[in-house]
Amino acid sequence: MMMIETTGTEFANVEAAIERWRCFPASSLSHHGGRCCQIAREWVLAMDRSQLNGAPALTGPRWLRHKYTWGPSRWPNHWCEAVGEKTLDCGALASLAHEVFTARGVRSYPAQFIQQFTAEATCHWREKWGDEQCTVNWIEDELIYHEGCAVVLAGSEVKLWDASAGWWLNPRQVGGYGGLLAARIVTPAADSGEVFEWGRHAFAANQWQRVGQAPAELARAASAEALA
């Protein structure tokens, strides 16, 4: 019988996590409707043009992650408040990245992720967010709700940008520490009917789609195959 070693993440319940976060809206920075937020937004876009410096429009805006440390943010969060912070959470960073890509003329959509870490990591984050009196409803055991951007390349093909990490997610890497287990691409029209392709994965717009398996599921599948 083939044996697969599992870790403390083996009890991850991805379906329960999807149900928990099914109605979570993608984060979006608010606007006061005045000059304060308008100036802040224009500063971000001008800074991006400067940092891009003639590079292709699909270049990831890593300067955002260099300027802002990933950490707790309080919501609602306005443009004029966010740009002056030293720390921003994944929702604020993803919202900024989405605006930047859009301003470059790139077709971009908010993307929502479910990722797998360890109980030790999520316990640390729970304490950190709690110390700042910020919500921890994005944590469920060793799974987390996370946000990024889906950038359309050509046709229906997309790349997924993790604004908090400052890198493109690899469609071939699933499971393990930080592994992507599910994702949703959020489009303005709930019934758009669009289907996006990310590597070998297909995402119907506005629907959660599993892309990986937790270790326990892999172990069960391997055991069943060995016994067949």
N, C-alpha and C positions, 0 to 999 in steps of 0.2 A: 504494500500500500504506500502511495506517495504521501509524504508528510510535508506540510507547509507551516513554517514557524509563524506564529501570530504575536502581536504585541498588545499593549494595553488599549489599543484602539479597536480591538476586535469586536466590540459590542456596539459599534456605531450603527444607529438606525437611521439610514438616509431617508427612507420614506416618511418617517415621523418628522424629520427635520424639514423636508419639503412641505409637509402639511403645516408645520409651525410657521414657516416663513412664506407661505403661499400668497398671502395678501399684503406682504411688505411692499410699499411703494419704493421705487428708486429715489435716492436722495437728490435734492435739488436746492441750491442756494437761493435764499429769498432776496427780494429787491425792495428797498424802502420806497422806491418810486421817486427818489430825489437824487441830487448830485453826488451824495456820499457813495452810493452804490454804483452809480454810473461811472464815476471816476475810478473806483476800485476795479470795476470790470475792464475798463479801458486800459488800466495799468497792467493787468494780467495779460491781456492780448498783446499789448505793446512789448512787454517783457518776453513773451513767447516768440514774437517776430525777431526780436534781437537775439535770443538764444538759438533759434532755428538757423539763422545766418545763411540762408540760401540752401539748406539741406532739404531733401525730399519731404513733402507734406506728411508722409506716413511715418516720419521719424517720431519715436516715442518722446513725449515731453518730460524727460527725466529731471529737468531743472526744477520741476514742482517738488519732487521727492527730496532733492538736495536742499531746497529752501525750507520745506516744512517736515518736521518729524512726525511720523505716524503715531497717533495716540488719541486720547479722549477729546471729544468735541461735544458741545452742548447744542441742542436743536430746539427751536428753529435757529438757523445760522444764516446771517446776511452777508452779502458780498463785502460790505465795508468792514464787517467784523472779521470775516475769515482771512482776508489778505493781511491783516495785522497780527495774526496769531503766529506762534512759533510751532504749534502742534495742531494737526488736523487729523480727523479720522478718515476711514476709507470712503465714506459717503461724500465728504467735502472734497477730498482729493480727486475722486472719480468725477464729481460734478465739474470741477475746474478743468480736468483733462478733456471731458466731453465738450465743454465750451471752446477750448483751445482747438481741438480737432475740427469742430464745426466752423470756426472762424477761418481756418486754413482752407476751407472748401472740401473737407473730407466728410463723407457720410458716416456719422457716428451715432451710436445708440447707447443708452445706459445698459450695463450688464450686471447681473446679480449672480453670485457664486455661493456654493456651499463647499467648504474646504475642511480637511481633516488634519488635526494637529495631535497633541497629547493632552491628557488630563492635567498634567503639570503646567503646560503652557496656558491652557484656557483658565486654570485656577489663578495664575499670575495676572492674566489680563482682567479677570473678573475683579480682583482686588484693586488693580490699578484704576479701572474705570469707576469702581465704587468709591475710591478715595477722592475722585474728582466729582462725585455725585452725578455721574453720567450713567445712562441706561446700559444694562448688560443683557438686554433681550436678544442680542445677536450671538449669544453663546448658548450652546446646548451640549452639555457634557464635553466631548472632545471635538465636536463639530462647531464651525462658526459660519455665520452669514457674512458675506464680504461683497464689495462692489468694485466695478471697474468699467471698462468701455468695450463695446464691440465696434470695430472699425471695418467698414466694407471696402474690400480691395477691388474686385471686379465681379459683375454678375451677382451671385449670392454668396461668394466666398468672404469670410470675415477673419480678422485676427482679434484676439482678446487681450486687452491691455490692463495690467494690474497697476493702477496708479500709485498704490501704497508701496509696492515693491520696486516700481520703476522698471518693469520688464514685461515682455510679451509672454503669455502663458503658452506652454508647449502642448499641442494636442496629443502628443504621444506619451505624455507623462501623466498618469493618473494613479491615485492611491498613494499611500505613504505619507510621511510628514509634509504637510502643506499641500497634499494632493487635492486636485479638483474632483469632486464627486457628482456635482450637479450644477447646472447653469440655466439662466433665463436671459434672453435678449428682449428688452422692453422697447416697443415701438409706439408711436402716438396713437395709431389706430388699433384698438383692441382686436378687431376682426380683420386685420390686414391680409391674413392668409399667407404671408411671406414665410419662406423656409430658408434658413441660412446654413451654410456649410463651413464647419471648422474642422479641418483635417478629415477624418472619417466620420465625424459626428454631424448630425443634422438637428437644427433647432427650429421648431415652429415658433414664430414670433409670439411673445408674451406667455409662453408655456415653459414650465420647468422641465428640463431634460436631464436624466442621469447620464453621466459620462464615465463613471468609474465604479469600482466595487470596494467596499470596506474589506479588510483582511479576513474577517470571519466568513464573508460571502465567498471570497476566493478559495478559502480552505474547504468550505462545504462543496463547492463546485469541483475542486480537484479530487476530493474524496469520492464523490459520486462517480466521477470519470474513472477513477482507479477501480471501483467496485463493479463497474458496468461490464 
